[in-house]
């Protein structure tokens, strides 16, 4: 029940809107007691707008806690932490680095149970860090029917989890040309290593080799880390270019060249046995988000990425332009 009632009928009801009184206000969401009603009467109020839970209803904070507990039934196994409930809300945070895996269909079913019972999340497979909010439960009304809450809890049970990194170390191969000499201290190289570090993965060796298929093949064969990254001094322009050819010469295979994400079009995804090998696009020299981030982060956290997965990244794949890119996608319009 929600609406205006006489003060004599408001005992034990939930105050729907804050009321300013001499000596301080009564905050909305407060369960009114006799002293509150006396203060309201002394200030000249004869009625107040309240919400009153019906039999079988669950109040907002209890409902939020119950739903969050259903979503995160195994905090350690799911890599998630639930905050305390407040004003019908429970924030869910990552316990450590990784990517967020979620069951979108289950979350859709949860949100379809009752409009007053909601769960909002970050996008699937977004990279997370310790303490980052990944989802929030919000009970919109002051109470919800217990049977609806039970259905929402069942629909969303264990629909979220953080997938932590499964790669312990990454090696980086950097190629150089006569026009583009490589330096381990270069800003572009440091930007790549920063991507690895923010996942909590150890930095392996940086190998600088000539921009030739044979040199790349030798460097790949010498790597023993769980993931191999290749940053070329000249962008990969074809599947027959030196990076893909070097990978194949080392005994690896190319899974896909090119991706429908911009910046990031010139990515090469391959593997050497069970280990992923990523030929990074030139935009990886910038710290700005690009398509390589999506592939690197998922693979590092044990998410399978194949040809079809990259093809599906085109929806939402138009990312923010990198100002320093040599050939920006749009030229200034002359006025």
SERO-4910 file (N, C-alpha, C, O; in steps of 0.05 Angstrom, whole numbers):
BEGIN
 pado doro    nc1    nc2    nc3   cac1   cac2   cac3    cc1    cc2    cc3    oc1    oc2    oc3
  Unk    A     17    -24      0      0      0      0     18     25      0     38     26     14
  Unk    A     10     45    -16     26     69    -18      6     93    -21    -13     92    -36
  Unk    A     11    114     -5     -6    138     -7     -6    154     18      8    148     37
  Unk    A    -23    174     18    -26    192     41    -45    179     62    -66    170     55
  Unk    A    -36    180     87    -53    170    109    -52    190    132    -34    206    134
  Unk    A    -73    189    149    -73    206    173    -51    196    192    -43    173    192
  Unk    A    -41    215    208    -19    207    226    -26    184    244    -10    167    251
  Unk    A    -52    183    252    -60    161    270    -58    134    257    -57    114    271
  Unk    A    -56    133    230    -54    108    216    -26    102    206    -22     82    191
  Unk    A     -7    119    213     20    117    201     40    102    218     63     98    209
  Unk    A     33     94    242     52     81    260     62     55    246     46     38    238
  Unk    A     88     52    245    100     29    233    102     29    203    113     10    191
  Unk    A     92     49    190     93     51    161    120     63    153    135     75    170
  Unk    A    127     61    128    152     71    117    148     99    105    131    102     87
  Unk    A    163    118    114    160    145    103    169    146     74    192    139     68
  Unk    A    152    155     56    158    155     28    175    178     18    190    176      0
  Unk    A    172    201     32    187    225     24    197    238     49    184    239     70
  Unk    A    221    250     47    233    263     70    215    287     78    203    300     62
  Unk    A    214    291    104    198    314    115    217    330    133    229    320    152
  Unk    A    218    356    127    235    374    143    219    383    167    197    393    165
  Unk    A    232    380    191    219    387    216    238    405    232    262    404    227
  Unk    A    228    420    251    246    435    269    265    415    283    256    395    294
  Unk    A    290    421    282    310    403    295    320    381    277    336    365    286
  Unk    A    312    381    252    322    361    234    300    347    219    277    348    227
  Unk    A    307    335    196    287    322    179    284    293    185    302    280    196
  Unk    A    261    282    178    256    253    178    263    243    149    250    252    130
  Unk    A    281    225    147    290    216    121    270    196    109    257    181    123
  Unk    A    268    197     83    251    178     70    262    149     74    286    145     77
  Unk    A    244    130     75    251    103     81    252     96    110    257     73    118
  Unk    A    246    116    127    246    111    156    220     98    164    198    106    155
  Unk    A    222     78    182    197     66    193    188     84    216    202     87    236
  Unk    A    165     95    214    155    115    233    147    103    259    133     84    261
  Unk    A    158    116    281    150    107    308    134    129    321    127    149    309
  Unk    A    127    124    346    109    143    360    122    171    363    108    191    360
  Unk    A    148    172    369    162    197    371    161    213    345    157    237    345
  Unk    A    165    198    323    164    212    296    136    224    292    134    247    282
  Unk    A    115    209    298     88    219    294     83    244    312     69    262    303
  Unk    A     94    243    336     90    266    354    104    291    343     93    313    344
  Unk    A    127    287    332    142    310    320    127    321    295    125    345    291
  Unk    A    116    303    280    101    312    256     76    327    265     69    348    253
  Unk    A     62    318    285     38    331    295     45    359    306     31    378    301
  Unk    A     67    360    321     76    385    333     83    406    312     80    430    316
  Unk    A     92    396    289     99    414    267     74    421    250     77    436    230
  Unk    A     51    411    257     27    419    243     18    400    221     -1    406    206
  Unk    A     32    377    218     24    358    198      0    341    208     -1    333    231
  Unk    A    -19    336    190    -41    319    197    -41    292    182    -54    273    190
  Unk    A    -26    291    160    -23    266    145      5    265    134     20    284    134
  Unk    A     12    241    124     39    237    113     37    215     91     20    198     93
  Unk    A     55    216     72     55    196     50     73    173     59     96    178     65
  Unk    A     62    149     58     77    126     68     74    102     49     56    102     32
  Unk    A     91     83     53     88     57     41     85     37     64     98     39     84
  Unk    A     67     18     60     63     -2     81     64    -30     69     47    -38     53
  Unk    A     85    -45     76     87    -72     65     62    -89     71     50    -87     92
  Unk    A     55   -106     51     32   -123     55     42   -151     64     66   -157     63
  Unk    A     24   -167     74     32   -194     83     47   -208     60     37   -209     38
  Unk    A     70   -220     67     86   -234     47    106   -217     33    123   -227     18
  Unk    A    105   -190     37    125   -172     25    152   -174     39    153   -181     63
  Unk    A    173   -168     25    200   -166     36    210   -138     33    209   -127     11
  Unk    A    219   -126     55    228    -98     53    253    -95     36    267   -114     31
  Unk    A    258    -71     26    277    -66      5    306    -76     12    318    -89     -5
  Unk    A    316    -70     36    343    -79     42    345   -109     44    364   -121     35
  Unk    A    325   -121     57    325   -151     60    323   -163     32    337   -183     26
  Unk    A    306   -152     15    303   -163    -12    329   -161    -28    337   -179    -42
  Unk    A    342   -137    -26    367   -133    -41    388   -153    -31    403   -164    -47
  Unk    A    390   -157     -5    409   -176      6    404   -204     -3    422   -219    -10
  Unk    A    378   -212     -4    372   -239    -12    378   -244    -42    388   -265    -49
  Unk    A    372   -224    -58    378   -227    -87    408   -228    -92    418   -244   -107
  Unk    A    423   -210    -78    452   -210    -81    464   -237    -72    483   -247    -84
  Unk    A    453   -248    -50    463   -274    -41    458   -296    -60    474   -315    -63
  Unk    A    435   -295    -75    430   -315    -96    449   -312   -119    457   -331   -131
  Unk    A    454   -287   -126    472   -282   -149    501   -290   -142    516   -299   -159
  Unk    A    509   -286   -117    536   -291   -109    535   -312    -86    541   -306    -63
  Unk    A    527   -336    -93    524   -357    -73    552   -368    -65    554   -379    -43
  Unk    A    572   -365    -82    599   -375    -76    619   -352    -81    632   -352   -102
  Unk    A    621   -334    -62    638   -310    -67    667   -317    -75    677   -305    -94
  Unk    A    679   -336    -62    707   -343    -69    709   -355    -97    726   -348   -112
  Unk    A    690   -373   -103    690   -386   -129    683   -368   -151    692   -371   -174
  Unk    A    666   -348   -146    657   -330   -167    675   -305   -168    672   -289   -187
  Unk    A    693   -301   -149    710   -278   -149    696   -252   -145    703   -231   -157
  Unk    A    674   -252   -129    658   -229   -125    653   -223    -95    655   -241    -78
  Unk    A    648   -198    -89    643   -188    -62    618   -172    -62    614   -155    -80
  Unk    A    600   -176    -43    575   -160    -41    578   -140    -19    586   -146      4
  Unk    A    571   -115    -24    571    -94     -4    546    -97     13    528   -113      7
  Unk    A    545    -83     36    521    -83     53    498    -68     38    503    -50     22
  Unk    A    474    -76     44    451    -64     31    446    -36     43    449    -31     66
  Unk    A    437    -18     25    429      9     34    409     19     14    412     17    -11
  Unk    A    388     31     24    366     42      7    358     23    -15    353     31    -38
  Unk    A    356     -3     -8    347    -23    -28    368    -30    -49    361    -42    -69
  Unk    A    393    -24    -44    414    -29    -63    437    -46    -51    444    -42    -27
  Unk    A    447    -64    -66    472    -79    -59    491    -77    -84    484    -87   -105
  Unk    A    514    -66    -80    534    -65   -101    551    -90   -100    558    -99    -78
  Unk    A    556   -101   -123    572   -125   -125    599   -118   -138    599   -105   -159
  Unk    A    621   -126   -126    647   -117   -135    665   -141   -141    661   -163   -131
  Unk    A    685   -136   -157    705   -157   -164    725   -160   -141    733   -140   -129
  Unk    A    731   -185   -134    751   -190   -113    779   -187   -124    798   -183   -108
  Unk    A    783   -189   -150    810   -187   -161    808   -182   -191    786   -179   -202
  Unk    A    831   -182   -205    830   -176   -234    819   -199   -250    820   -222   -241
  Unk    A    810   -192   -274    799   -213   -292    780   -200   -311    780   -176   -316
  Unk    A    762   -217   -322    740   -207   -339    714   -218   -327    713   -240   -316
  Unk    A    692   -203   -331    666   -211   -320    652   -229   -340    646   -220   -363
  Unk    A    646   -253   -332    629   -271   -347    601   -270   -336    597   -270   -311
  Unk    A    581   -269   -353    553   -267   -343    535   -282   -362    541   -287   -385
  Unk    A    512   -290   -350    491   -304   -366    470   -283   -372    453   -277   -356
  Unk    A    472   -272   -396    454   -250   -404    425   -259   -404    407   -244   -397
  Unk    A    419   -284   -412    392   -294   -413    380   -296   -385    357   -289   -380
  Unk    A    396   -306   -366    387   -308   -339    382   -280   -327    362   -277   -312
  Unk    A    399   -261   -333    395   -234   -322    370   -222   -334    355   -207   -321
  Unk    A    365   -227   -360    340   -218   -372    316   -230   -359    296   -216   -355
  Unk    A    317   -256   -352    294   -268   -338    290   -256   -311    267   -252   -302
  Unk    A    312   -251   -297    310   -239   -270    296   -212   -272    277   -206   -257
  Unk    A    304   -195   -291    293   -168   -293    265   -168   -304    251   -148   -302
  Unk    A    256   -191   -315    228   -192   -325    208   -201   -304    184   -201   -308
  Unk    A    218   -210   -280    200   -220   -260    182   -198   -249    157   -202   -247
  Unk    A    193   -176   -241    179   -154   -229    195   -128   -234    219   -128   -229
  Unk    A    182   -108   -244    196    -83   -251    210    -70   -227    228    -54   -230
  Unk    A    201    -77   -203    213    -66   -179    238    -81   -170    252    -72   -151
  Unk    A    244   -103   -183    268   -119   -176    287   -117   -199    281   -127   -221
  Unk    A    311   -105   -195    329   -100   -218    357   -108   -212    367   -108   -189
  Unk    A    371   -115   -234    400   -120   -233    412   -107   -257    403   -112   -280
  Unk    A    432    -90   -253    447    -78   -275    476    -86   -273    487    -89   -251
  Unk    A    488    -92   -297    516   -101   -297    532    -85   -317    521    -71   -334
  Unk    A    559    -88   -315    576    -78   -336    574    -97   -360    563   -119   -357
  Unk    A    584    -90   -384    582   -108   -407    597   -135   -402    616   -136   -386
  Unk    A    589   -156   -416    603   -182   -412    632   -180   -421    638   -167   -441
  Unk    A    649   -194   -407    677   -196   -413    692   -170   -410    715   -168   -420
  Unk    A    681   -151   -396    696   -126   -391    717   -132   -370    712   -147   -351
  Unk    A    741   -121   -374    762   -124   -355    755   -111   -329    744    -89   -328
  Unk    A    762   -124   -306    756   -113   -280    781   -114   -263    800   -129   -269
  Unk    A    781    -99   -242    802    -98   -223    791   -101   -195    766    -99   -191
  Unk    A    807   -107   -176    798   -112   -148    783    -87   -138    793    -65   -140
  Unk    A    759    -91   -128    743    -69   -117    725    -56   -137    709    -39   -129
  Unk    A    728    -62   -162    712    -49   -183    683    -59   -181    678    -83   -179
  Unk    A    663    -41   -183    635    -49   -183    629    -62   -210    634    -50   -231
  Unk    A    618    -86   -210    611   -100   -234    581   -102   -238    572   -107   -260
  Unk    A    566    -99   -216    537   -102   -218    525    -88   -194    538    -84   -173
  Unk    A    499    -80   -197    485    -69   -174    456    -80   -174    442    -79   -194
  Unk    A    448    -90   -151    421    -98   -146    406    -74   -135    416    -60   -117
  Unk    A    383    -68   -146    367    -45   -136    337    -54   -134    325    -61   -154
  Unk    A    327    -53   -110    298    -56   -105    286    -29   -106    291    -12    -89
  Unk    A    269    -23   -126    260      4   -130    239     12   -110    239     35   -100
  Unk    A    220     -5   -104    199      1    -84    209     -5    -56    230    -18    -52
  Unk    A    194      4    -36    202      0     -8    199    -29      1    211    -37     21
  Unk    A    184    -45    -14    181    -73     -8    172    -87    -34    159    -74    -51
  Unk    A    177   -113    -36    168   -128    -60    156   -154    -50    162   -164    -29
  Unk    A    137   -165    -66    125   -191    -58    146   -213    -56    164   -216    -72
  Unk    A    144   -228    -35    163   -249    -30    164   -270    -52    186   -280    -58
  Unk    A    141   -277    -64    141   -297    -85    156   -287   -110    169   -302   -123
  Unk    A    153   -261   -116    167   -249   -138    197   -249   -133    213   -255   -151
  Unk    A    205   -243   -109    233   -243   -101    244   -271   -104    267   -274   -114
  Unk    A    230   -291    -96    239   -318    -98    244   -326   -127    263   -339   -134
  Unk    A    226   -318   -145    229   -324   -173    253   -310   -185    268   -321   -201
  Unk    A    257   -285   -177    281   -270   -187    307   -283   -177    326   -285   -192
  Unk    A    307   -292   -152    331   -305   -141    337   -330   -157    360   -336   -163
  Unk    A    316   -346   -163    320   -371   -178    329   -365   -206    346   -379   -217
  Unk    A    318   -344   -219    325   -338   -246    354   -329   -249    367   -336   -269
  Unk    A    364   -314   -230    391   -303   -232    412   -317   -217    435   -308   -215
  Unk    A    406   -341   -206    425   -355   -189    452   -359   -203    453   -371   -224
  Unk    A    473   -349   -191    501   -352   -200    504   -344   -229    516   -358   -245
  Unk    A    492   -321   -237    493   -312   -264    518   -295   -270    522   -286   -292
  Unk    A    534   -290   -249    557   -273   -252    582   -286   -241    580   -301   -221
  Unk    A    604   -282   -253    630   -290   -241    653   -276   -255    651   -269   -279
  Unk    A    674   -271   -240    698   -260   -251    716   -283   -259    722   -301   -242
  Unk    A    725   -283   -283    744   -303   -293    772   -292   -289    779   -273   -303
  Unk    A    788   -302   -271    814   -291   -266    834   -300   -287    829   -319   -302
  Unk    A    857   -286   -289    877   -295   -309    886   -323   -304    890   -332   -282
  Unk    A    890   -338   -326    900   -365   -325    928   -366   -337    942   -386   -335
  Unk    A    937   -344   -349    964   -342   -360    981   -329   -338    974   -308   -327
  Unk    A   1004   -341   -332   1021   -331   -310   1042   -311   -320   1052   -295   -305
  Unk    A   1049   -313   -346   1070   -297   -357   1066   -293   -387   1056   -310   -401
  Unk    A   1074   -269   -396   1072   -262   -425   1099   -254   -435   1114   -239   -422
  Unk    A   1106   -264   -459   1130   -255   -473   1122   -236   -495   1100   -238   -507
  Unk    A   1139   -216   -501   1134   -196   -522   1156   -196   -542   1180   -194   -535
  Unk    A   1149   -198   -568   1168   -196   -590   1162   -170   -604   1139   -164   -611
  Unk    A   1183   -154   -607   1181   -128   -621   1198   -128   -646   1222   -134   -643
  Unk    A   1187   -123   -669   1204   -122   -693   1212    -94   -699   1198    -74   -692
  Unk    A   1235    -92   -713   1244    -65   -721   1252    -65   -750   1261    -85   -761
  Unk    A   1249    -42   -762   1257    -37   -790   1278    -15   -790   1284     -4   -769
  Unk    A   1289    -10   -813   1308     12   -815   1295     38   -808   1309     56   -797
  Unk    A   1270     41   -814   1256     66   -808   1244     67   -780   1238     88   -770
  Unk    A   1240     43   -768   1227     42   -742   1244     24   -724   1239      0   -722
  Unk    A   1263     37   -710   1279     22   -691   1264     17   -666   1248     33   -657
  Unk    A   1269     -6   -653   1254    -14   -629   1271     -8   -604   1296    -10   -605
  Unk    A   1258     -2   -583   1271      3   -557   1252     -7   -535   1229      1   -535
  Unk    A   1262    -24   -517   1245    -34   -496   1233    -12   -478   1213    -16   -465
  Unk    A   1246     12   -478   1236     34   -462   1217     52   -478   1207     72   -467
  Unk    A   1211     45   -503   1193     61   -519   1165     62   -507   1157     43   -494
  Unk    A   1152     85   -510   1125     88   -499   1105     67   -509   1088     58   -494
  Unk    A   1108     60   -534   1090     40   -545   1094     13   -533   1075     -1   -527
  Unk    A   1119      5   -528   1125    -20   -514   1115    -20   -486   1104    -39   -476
  Unk    A   1119      3   -472   1109      5   -445   1079      3   -443   1068     -8   -424
  Unk    A   1065     14   -464   1036     13   -464   1027    -16   -466   1007    -23   -454
  Unk    A   1041    -33   -481   1034    -61   -483   1038    -75   -456   1021    -90   -447
  Unk    A   1061    -70   -444   1066    -82   -418   1046    -73   -396   1040    -88   -378
  Unk    A   1037    -48   -399   1017    -38   -379    991    -55   -381    978    -59   -361
  Unk    A    984    -63   -406    960    -80   -409    964   -106   -395    945   -117   -383
  Unk    A    987   -117   -396    993   -143   -382    992   -139   -352    981   -155   -337
  Unk    A   1004   -117   -343   1007   -113   -314    980   -108   -301    976   -117   -278
  Unk    A    962    -95   -314    936    -90   -301    919   -114   -298    899   -114   -284
  Unk    A    926   -136   -311    913   -162   -307    927   -178   -285    918   -200   -277
  Unk    A    949   -167   -274    964   -181   -253    981   -203   -264    989   -221   -249
  Unk    A    988   -202   -290   1004   -223   -302   1033   -214   -303   1039   -190   -308
  Unk    A   1051   -232   -299   1080   -225   -298   1090   -218   -326   1082   -230   -346
  Unk    A   1108   -199   -326   1122   -191   -351   1145   -210   -357   1163   -214   -340
  Unk    A   1144   -223   -380   1165   -241   -388   1187   -226   -403   1194   -203   -397
  Unk    A   1198   -239   -423   1220   -227   -438   1210   -209   -461   1189   -214   -473
  Unk    A   1226   -188   -467   1221   -172   -490   1243   -178   -510   1267   -174   -504
  Unk    A   1236   -189   -533   1255   -196   -553   1252   -177   -577   1231   -175   -589
  Unk    A   1274   -164   -584   1274   -146   -607   1287   -160   -631   1311   -168   -628
  Unk    A   1273   -163   -653   1284   -177   -676   1278   -161   -701   1262   -142   -701
  Unk    A   1291   -169   -723   1286   -156   -749   1258   -162   -758   1246   -183   -752
  Unk    A   1247   -144   -774   1220   -147   -785   1221   -166   -809   1217   -158   -832
  Unk    A   1226   -191   -803   1229   -212   -823   1215   -237   -813   1216   -243   -789
  Unk    A   1203   -253   -830   1189   -277   -822   1207   -296   -807   1199   -308   -787
  Unk    A   1232   -300   -817   1250   -319   -804   1257   -310   -776   1258   -327   -758
  Unk    A   1262   -284   -772   1270   -274   -746   1246   -277   -727   1250   -283   -703
  Unk    A   1222   -271   -737   1199   -274   -720   1194   -303   -712   1187   -309   -689
  Unk    A   1198   -321   -731   1194   -350   -726   1213   -359   -704   1206   -373   -686
  Unk    A   1239   -350   -706   1258   -358   -686   1251   -348   -659   1254   -362   -638
  Unk    A   1242   -323   -658   1235   -311   -632   1210   -325   -620   1210   -330   -596
  Unk    A   1190   -331   -636   1167   -345   -626   1174   -372   -615   1165   -380   -594
  Unk    A   1191   -387   -630   1199   -413   -621   1215   -413   -595   1214   -432   -580
  Unk    A   1228   -390   -590   1244   -388   -565   1228   -380   -541   1237   -382   -518
  Unk    A   1203   -371   -545   1186   -362   -523   1175   -386   -507   1168   -406   -519
  Unk    A   1175   -384   -481   1164   -405   -464   1141   -395   -446   1132   -410   -428
  Unk    A   1132   -370   -450   1111   -359   -433   1084   -370   -443   1082   -382   -465
  Unk    A   1063   -367   -426   1037   -377   -432   1022   -362   -454   1003   -372   -465
  Unk    A   1032   -338   -461   1020   -322   -482   1043   -307   -496   1061   -298   -482
  Unk    A   1041   -304   -522   1061   -290   -537   1048   -267   -552   1028   -270   -566
  Unk    A   1059   -243   -549   1050   -219   -563   1071   -210   -583   1095   -212   -577
  Unk    A   1063   -201   -606   1081   -192   -626   1073   -164   -634   1051   -159   -644
  Unk    A   1091   -145   -630   1087   -117   -637   1105   -110   -660   1130   -108   -656
  Unk    A   1095   -107   -684   1112   -104   -708   1118    -75   -713   1102    -57   -707
  Unk    A   1142    -71   -724   1151    -44   -731   1136    -32   -754   1135     -8   -758
  Unk    A   1125    -49   -771   1108    -41   -793   1082    -57   -792   1083    -81   -788
  Unk    A   1060    -44   -796   1034    -57   -793   1031    -81   -811   1040    -81   -834
  Unk    A   1018   -103   -800   1012   -126   -816    990   -119   -836    969   -109   -829
  Unk    A    996   -123   -862    978   -114   -883    964   -137   -897    946   -132   -913
  Unk    A    973   -162   -892    961   -185   -907    967   -210   -891    986   -211   -875
  Unk    A    952   -231   -896    957   -256   -882    983   -268   -891    994   -286   -877
  Unk    A    994   -259   -913   1020   -268   -923   1043   -250   -914   1065   -253   -923
  Unk    A   1037   -231   -896   1057   -212   -886   1076   -227   -867   1071   -251   -861
  Unk    A   1096   -213   -857   1118   -227   -842   1109   -238   -815   1119   -259   -807
  Unk    A   1090   -225   -802   1082   -236   -775   1067   -262   -778   1074   -282   -766
  Unk    A   1045   -263   -794   1031   -289   -798   1049   -310   -809   1048   -333   -801
  Unk    A   1067   -303   -828   1085   -323   -840   1105   -333   -819   1112   -356   -819
  Unk    A   1114   -315   -802   1133   -323   -781   1120   -342   -761   1133   -361   -753
  Unk    A   1095   -336   -754   1081   -354   -736   1079   -382   -748   1084   -402   -734
  Unk    A   1071   -384   -773   1068   -410   -786   1095   -424   -789   1096   -448   -786
  Unk    A   1116   -409   -794   1142   -421   -797   1152   -432   -770   1168   -451   -769
  Unk    A   1142   -421   -748   1149   -431   -721   1133   -455   -713   1136   -466   -691
  Unk    A   1114   -464   -731   1097   -487   -724   1070   -479   -714   1055   -497   -705
  Unk    A   1063   -453   -714   1037   -445   -705   1017   -442   -727   1023   -449   -750
  Unk    A    994   -433   -721    973   -429   -741    959   -402   -736    957   -392   -714
  Unk    A    949   -391   -759    934   -366   -758    905   -373   -755    894   -387   -772
  Unk    A    892   -363   -734    863   -367   -730    847   -346   -746    827   -352   -758
  Unk    A    857   -322   -745    843   -300   -759    862   -276   -763    877   -269   -745
  Unk    A    861   -264   -786    874   -239   -791    852   -218   -796    835   -222   -814
  Unk    A    853   -196   -781    833   -175   -784    810   -178   -765    801   -200   -760
  Unk    A    800   -155   -755    777   -156   -738    759   -132   -743    769   -110   -750
  Unk    A    733   -134   -739    714   -112   -744    712    -93   -720    690    -86   -712
  Unk    A    735    -86   -709    736    -67   -687    756    -45   -695    778    -51   -704
  Unk    A    748    -20   -691    765      2   -699    766     22   -676    746     33   -668
  Unk    A    791     28   -666    817     18   -674    821    -11   -667    811    -22   -648
  Unk    A    838    -25   -684    845    -53   -678    842    -71   -702    845    -95   -699
  Unk    A    835    -59   -725    829    -76   -749    851    -96   -756    845   -118   -764
  Unk    A    877    -88   -752    899   -104   -763    909   -125   -743    933   -131   -743
  Unk    A    892   -135   -726    901   -156   -707    904   -183   -721    889   -189   -739
  Unk    A    924   -198   -711    927   -226   -720    924   -243   -695    938   -240   -675
  Unk    A    906   -262   -697    902   -282   -675    912   -309   -685    904   -319   -706
  Unk    A    930   -320   -669    941   -346   -676    946   -362   -651    940   -354   -629
  Unk    A    957   -386   -655    965   -402   -632    989   -419   -639    993   -426   -662
  Unk    A   1004   -425   -619   1026   -444   -621   1021   -466   -601   1026   -463   -577
  Unk    A   1011   -488   -611   1001   -509   -593    976   -498   -579    957   -490   -592
  Unk    A    977   -499   -552    955   -489   -536    958   -460   -529    940   -448   -517
  Unk    A    981   -448   -536    987   -421   -527    977   -401   -548    982   -403   -571
  Unk    A    963   -380   -538    954   -359   -557    977   -341   -565    995   -335   -549
  Unk    A    977   -333   -591    996   -315   -602    980   -292   -615    963   -297   -632
  Unk    A    986   -268   -606    971   -245   -617    990   -226   -631   1009   -215   -619
  Unk    A    985   -221   -656    999   -200   -671    984   -174   -666    962   -171   -677
  Unk    A    996   -156   -651    982   -132   -643    980   -112   -665    999   -108   -681
  Unk    A    957    -98   -668    955    -76   -687    972    -52   -676    979    -51   -653
  Unk    A    978    -34   -695    995    -11   -687    983      6   -665    997     19   -650
  Unk    A    956      6   -663    942     23   -642    948     12   -614    942     27   -595
  Unk    A    959    -12   -612    966    -22   -585    989     -6   -573    995     -8   -549
  Unk    A   1002     11   -589   1024     28   -578   1012     51   -562   1026     65   -547
  Unk    A    986     55   -564    972     75   -548    959     62   -525    950     39   -528
  Unk    A    957     75   -502    943     63   -479    912     62   -482    898     50   -466
  Unk    A    902     76   -503    873     77   -507    862     50   -514    876     33   -526
  Unk    A    836     45   -507    823     20   -513    822     15   -543    816     32   -559
  Unk    A    829    -10   -550    827    -19   -578    819    -48   -579    817    -61   -558
  Unk    A    814    -58   -603    804    -86   -606    823   -107   -594    814   -127   -584
  Unk    A    849   -102   -595    868   -121   -583    863   -125   -554    868   -147   -543
  Unk    A    854   -104   -540    849   -107   -511    828   -129   -506    831   -146   -489
  Unk    A    806   -129   -522    785   -148   -519    795   -177   -523    787   -195   -508
  Unk    A    812   -180   -542    822   -207   -548    842   -216   -527    841   -238   -516
  Unk    A    861   -198   -521    882   -205   -502    870   -211   -474    877   -231   -462
  Unk    A    852   -194   -465    840   -198   -438    825   -224   -436    827   -238   -416
  Unk    A    809   -230   -456    793   -255   -455    811   -279   -456    807   -298   -440
  Unk    A    830   -280   -474    848   -303   -476    864   -306   -450    868   -329   -441
  Unk    A    873   -284   -439    889   -286   -415    873   -297   -391    885   -308   -372
  Unk    A    847   -294   -392    829   -304   -371    815   -330   -378    795   -337   -365
  Unk    A    825   -343   -398    814   -370   -404    789   -370   -420    776   -391   -422
  Unk    A    781   -347   -432    757   -346   -449    765   -354   -477    783   -342   -489
  Unk    A    752   -374   -489    758   -382   -516    751   -360   -536    729   -348   -534
  Unk    A    770   -354   -554    765   -333   -574    772   -346   -601    795   -353   -606
  Unk    A    753   -348   -619    758   -359   -645    749   -340   -667    743   -316   -661
  Unk    A    749   -349   -691    742   -333   -714    714   -321   -711    711   -297   -715
  Unk    A    695   -337   -703    667   -327   -701    665   -307   -678    649   -288   -680
  Unk    A    680   -311   -657    679   -292   -634    688   -265   -642    676   -245   -635
  Unk    A    710   -264   -657    720   -238   -667    701   -225   -686    696   -201   -686
  Unk    A    689   -242   -704    669   -231   -723    646   -217   -709    635   -198   -718
  Unk    A    638   -228   -686    616   -217   -671    622   -192   -656    604   -178   -645
  Unk    A    648   -184   -654    656   -160   -640    650   -135   -655    654   -113   -644
  Unk    A    641   -137   -680    635   -113   -695    613    -96   -683    613    -71   -685
  Unk    A    593   -109   -671    571    -94   -658    583    -82   -632    590    -96   -614
  Unk    A    584    -56   -631    598    -42   -609    627    -39   -613    642    -29   -596
  Unk    A    637    -46   -638    665    -46   -643    676    -19   -653    700    -17   -659
  Unk    A    659      1   -656    669     27   -664    677     42   -639    660     53   -625
  Unk    A    702     42   -633    712     53   -608    721     82   -612    722     93   -634
  Unk    A    728     94   -590    737    122   -591    763    124   -608    781    108   -606
  Unk    A    763    145   -625    787    150   -641    811    155   -624    810    168   -603
  Unk    A    835    145   -633    860    151   -620    872    176   -634    879    174   -658
  Unk    A    875    198   -620    884    223   -633    911    221   -648    915    234   -668
  Unk    A    929    204   -638    956    202   -649    957    183   -673    979    179   -684
  Unk    A    935    170   -681    936    151   -703    945    164   -729    934    186   -735
  Unk    A    964    153   -743    974    165   -768    952    170   -789    953    190   -803
  Unk    A    933    152   -791    911    155   -810    884    154   -796    872    133   -796
  Unk    A    875    176   -784    850    176   -770    827    169   -789    828    174   -813
  Unk    A    806    157   -777    783    148   -794    767    170   -806    754    166   -826
  Unk    A    768    194   -793    753    217   -804    771    241   -806    786    247   -788
  Unk    A    769    255   -828    784    279   -832    767    304   -823    743    303   -826
  Unk    A    780    325   -814    766    349   -806    749    359   -829    758    360   -852
  Unk    A    725    368   -823    707    380   -843    714    409   -846    714    424   -826
  Unk    A    719    418   -870    727    446   -875    701    463   -875    682    457   -889
  Unk    A    702    484   -859    678    501   -858    679    523   -878    661    540   -880
***
